[in-house]
Amino acid sequence: MNSILIIAHAPLASALRECALHVFPDCAAGVQAIDVPPDEAPEATLSRAEQAMQLMGTEGILLLSDVFGATPCNVAQKLNNNADTRLVTGANLPMLLRSVCYRHESLEALAARAQAGGAQGIMPVGSTAPQNQTGKRHDPSHHDHQQ
């Protein structure tokens, strides 16, 4: 089964992991977190992340990072250099929960699920319209089909 390594600005990585454990308490061994403090050298973060990956085993590892181009993502990119890793940035809780649910799938499929879960977890919610609605008045002669 694939593992998940979250590398993000402190304390986001640990907070996301704790939220995942709240929902899926049995995923503790398969989800690890590396918090990147503001004063840590990227080399030190890379060393900690490499150690975490070694402890996770030899199966696939999905790397999740918070912001593309920032230090956590740059470190994750250095780790994402073989067939056993995939990196997805923009980490959020819906992305992580979706990833935990599908850790058994191929690494390629897991990365796609992570990206979809993160994107689908973002939606505008009006103060009076029901969720997933655009706020337009409903025309009874028009039939919307949601997928």
CORWO-V92584 format. One record per backbone hydrogen bond with DSSP energy under -0.5 kcal/mol. NH is the residue of the N-H (numbers start at 1). CO is the residue of the C=O. If there is no record, write none. Layout:
NH_CO + NH_CO
//
This chain:
2_103 + 3_60 + 4_30 + 5_62 + 6_4 + 6_32 + 7_5 + 7_64 + 8_6 + 8_34 + 10_36 + 12_9 + 13_9 + 15_11 + 16_12 + 17_13 + 18_14 + 19_15 + 20_16 + 21_17 + 22_18 + 23_19 + 24_20 + 27_24 + 28_25 + 30_27 + 31_27 + 31_28 + 32_4 + 34_6 + 36_8 + 37_35 + 40_37 + 44_41 + 45_41 + 46_42 + 47_43 + 48_44 + 49_45 + 50_46 + 51_47 + 52_48 + 53_49 + 54_50 + 55_51 + 56_52 + 57_53 + 57_54 + 61_84 + 62_3 + 63_61 + 63_86 + 64_5 + 64_62 + 65_88 + 66_7 + 70_67 + 73_67 + 74_70 + 75_71 + 76_72 + 77_73 + 78_74 + 79_75 + 80_76 + 81_79 + 85_82 + 86_61 + 88_63 + 90_65 + 91_65 + 96_92 + 97_93 + 98_94 + 99_95 + 100_96 + 101_97 + 102_98 + 103_100 + 105_102 + 110_106 + 111_107 + 112_108 + 113_109 + 114_110 + 115_111 + 116_112 + 117_113 + 118_114 + 119_115 + 120_116 + 121_117 + 122_119 + 123_121 + 133_130 + 140_138 + 142_139 + 144_142 + 146_144
//
